[in-house]
Amino acid sequence: MKILLLGGKGMLGSECRKVLGGDEEIVAPDKKELDITSWDKVIDRLQHIRPDVILNCAAFTRVNTCEEHKMTFLCRKINVEGPRNLAQGSARFGSKIVHVSSDYVFGGDKAFPQPYFEDDPLDPLSEYGRAKMESEMAVRENASDYMIIRTGWLYGMKGRNFVNSLVADVVSKKKNKKIKAPEDHFGSPTWSYRLALQIRELIKADAKGTVHATAEGYCSLYEAARFVLDELKLKVPIEPCALKEYHKKAKRPSNCILENRALKKNATNMMRNWQEDLSEFLERSGEDLLKQAKDSAKR
């Protein structure tokens, strides 16, 4: 099977490249080699590559930046026009498209701890969330064979995420200065490596439609941060705060809990409890995270 992977250098894309590369032929052009916002370039490369599957992990994920007027255009260009071009190209050349979306397509107003299901109404609060919602619409309307995977609270060694941001914040803080994390923001910390394994399973099963894929269980971001600090034995004061105090620019849904209902219904669920995966990740990569943060703080 030949897989065209977009965003292959990012947090999730790099994991997918390693996980899928053992069994499948992976073609992973960078942004310069394939600009997904250019219809002509997408069609030209698809005609040349003829992939069986197009796996789109490319996205503009700086949620706060998307709110800036001058950056909203770029957010929509990458997050909506790009997937639309790929979806139209997939239909033209008979490829399946697998598109990664976000928990931010929901409004987050479901009473905690009720989760969101695949068929719940979408109600994004931010420019980023609206762009991801429209990316889903673009895929559904233009592709003949598609799978949309919604996930959230991703972490890994690459890219910007709450785990490496927290560690970097701790390393750069002065002694005894408190770290804050919201206690009213709920979700499921999800390891990018585990999600890559899940994506491989779904591609093998030729799954279709929309699925949720996050770690099992849920917590507040404060609880997740406390867990990271404890696992890394970082004795740093941390205090809970309100979500609106923590993120002041772009609104976030307070409830980001997704239920992996479709995965469980089709017996394809490979996602583990968030504490198991986060503990394993920190055991494997904790020293590298600390070194990375210290090196960055010296610059």
Buried (B, 14 or more C-beta within 10 A) or exposed (E): EEBBBBBBBBBBBBBBBEBBBEEBEBBBBEEEEBBBBBBEBBBEBBEEBEBBBBBBBBBBBBBBBBBBEEBBEBBBBBBBBBBBBBBBBBBBBEBBBBBBBBBBBBBBEBEEEEBBBBEBEBBBBBBBBBBBBBBBBBBBEBBEBBBBBBBBBBBBBBBEBBBBEBBBBBBEBEEEEEBBBBBBBBBBBBBBBBBBBBBBBBBEEEBEEBBBBBBBBBBBBBBBBBBBBEBBEBEBEBEBBEBEEBBEEBBBBBBBBBBBBBBEEEEBBBBBEBBBBBBBBBEEBBEEBBEBBEEEEEE
